[in-house]
């Protein structure tokens, strides 16, 4: 197992994961606010629940 200060080589990362990560497009804070973004999108599509 590599030590924390060693970088992972590209061989250890599955190609599918790299493709998935590269395909994600969104605001810079998407990971931090994903719940908010999903809620806003659902409200636009289906309206606010009462």
C-alpha contacts under 8 A as a table, 3 or more apart, distances in Angstrom:
res1	aa1	res2	aa2	distance
2	X	6	X	6.12
2	X	7	X	7.99
2	X	8	X	7.77
3	X	6	X	5.49
4	X	7	X	7.66
8	X	12	X	6.78
8	X	13	X	8.00
9	X	12	X	5.90
9	X	13	X	7.57
10	X	13	X	5.60
11	X	14	X	7.45
13	X	17	X	7.05
13	X	18	X	7.31
14	X	17	X	5.43
14	X	18	X	6.77
15	X	18	X	5.20
15	X	19	X	6.31
16	X	19	X	5.09
16	X	20	X	6.15
17	X	20	X	5.04
17	X	21	X	6.13
18	X	21	X	5.19
18	X	22	X	6.11
19	X	22	X	5.15
19	X	23	X	6.22
20	X	23	X	5.14
20	X	24	X	6.69
21	X	24	X	5.61
22	X	25	X	7.96
26	X	30	X	6.15
27	X	30	X	5.26
28	X	31	X	7.85
29	X	32	X	5.37
29	X	33	X	6.17
30	X	33	X	5.23
30	X	34	X	5.30
30	X	37	X	7.59
31	X	34	X	5.40
33	X	36	X	5.31
33	X	37	X	6.31
34	X	37	X	5.08
34	X	38	X	6.09
35	X	38	X	5.20
35	X	39	X	6.09
36	X	39	X	5.12
36	X	40	X	6.12
37	X	40	X	5.15
37	X	41	X	6.14
38	X	41	X	5.12
38	X	42	X	6.14
39	X	42	X	5.20
39	X	43	X	6.10
40	X	43	X	5.12
40	X	44	X	6.21
41	X	44	X	5.16
41	X	45	X	6.25
42	X	45	X	5.04
42	X	46	X	5.77
42	X	47	X	7.17
43	X	46	X	5.27
43	X	47	X	4.39
43	X	48	X	5.11
43	X	49	X	7.91
44	X	47	X	5.61
44	X	48	X	7.94
